[in-house]
Every structure is written in structure tokens, then in C-alpha cells.
Amino acid sequence: MNEFLIKSGIAKGEGNWYSRLTSSLYERNVGQKLNNPLGYIALALPSLLIAYIVSKMGFAVGVVILAIIIGLPLTFVAMFYLKFGISLIIVFHFFFSE
């Protein structure tokens, strides 16, 4: 049953070379580059743009934007990682079945 568990993070020095590489890249890109004033601006501008679009065009456009932001990554991850895709289908079925 442990093969279906999803690890949320990898400690430094743990795991294979790929997990160490992705952990290092994540720490370098998110932890260092976005944790400064320029990173805050880079994250605030798209959120302000989306807020402006939603305020001008309405709630329905906001729901569509949110569906795109959440739905596209979930779709691609579910296509390439079978265990995650099956888990996602089970969770969706639990919440959206009659």
C-alpha cells in the first residue's frame, strides 16, 4: 500500500539523484529568486491583472480563469503520472458522485 503514498517533500541528501536535483532546483528558484522584492512584484503583477480582469468581466470569467489555472496542470500531471491520475479520479468521484 505504500506505493500509493505521495511524498510531499524530500529532505536534503535523501532519495535518488533526480529527487535531490529537483529539490535543489526548487530551493534555488523559489526559495532564493522569489523571496526578494523583485520576486514579490513578479508574483503580485499577475494576481493584480487577474483581479482587474475579474472585476471588469465578472464572476464567470473568474471561474473560467481559476479552472484553467487549476485544471490544466492537474490534467497534464494525471496524464503522465498514472498513480496520481487514478487517485485524482477516485477523489473526484467521491466528491462529485450522486
N, C-alpha and C positions, 0 to 999 in steps of 0.2 A: 504494500500500500504506500510505502514511502516514495515510490517512483512518481506518484501523482502530486506530491507536495511541491509547491513553488517557493523557491528561496527568494526572500525579499532583498537580501544583500549579502555580499561576500566580504569577509574580514580580510585585511591586508595579509598577504603571504599564504592565503588559503586557496584551495582549488587548483584547477589546471591553468595553463598559460593563457587561455582565452578569457577566463573569468578574471584573472589578475590584470590582463590588458584592458578589458572593458571597465573594470573598477578604477584603474589608473586614469583612463581617458575621461571617465565620468567625473572623477575628482578634479582633474585638471580643467575641464571645460566648465562644469557647473560650479564647483567649489571655488575656483580661483577667478575665472573670467567674468562670471556673472555676479560675483559678490563684491562689487565696487560701484561707484556712481554711474559709470557708463553702462554697466550691466543692468542696473535698475532702470535707466532710461530705455534701454533696449527691450526690456520687458514691459515697461509702462506704455510705450507708444502703441504697440498692437492692441493692448487692452483698451486704451482710450479710443482708438479707431473703431474697435468693435462696439464699444459703448455708444459712440456717436452714431454708428450705422443703426443700432437697435433703437436709439431714441428717435431717429428720423423716420425709419421704415416700419417700426412696430415690433410687437412681441413675436409674431410668426417668423419674421426674418431672424430674430434672435434664437428661436428654437432650431431653425434650419442651420444657423452657424454653429450652434452647440452640437447638433447632431453630426455635422461634418467634422468638427474638432475631435469629438469622441469616437464617432463611428468609423472613420477611415483608418486610424491606427489599429483599432480593435479588429477590423476586417483583415488587414494585412497580417497582423500577428496571428490571428486564427487560421489564416491560410497556410502559414509557414511553420507553426508550432502546433502539432496535432493535439497534444495533451491540453494545451491552453484552449484550443478551439472546442474540444469536446467538453471541457469544464465550462466554457462560456455558454455553450448550447444548453447544458444542464441547468445552469443558473438562470438563464433567460426563460427556459421552460418552467422552472419553479415559480418565477415571479409573474409571468405573463400567460400562464395557462388558466383555463376557466375552472 
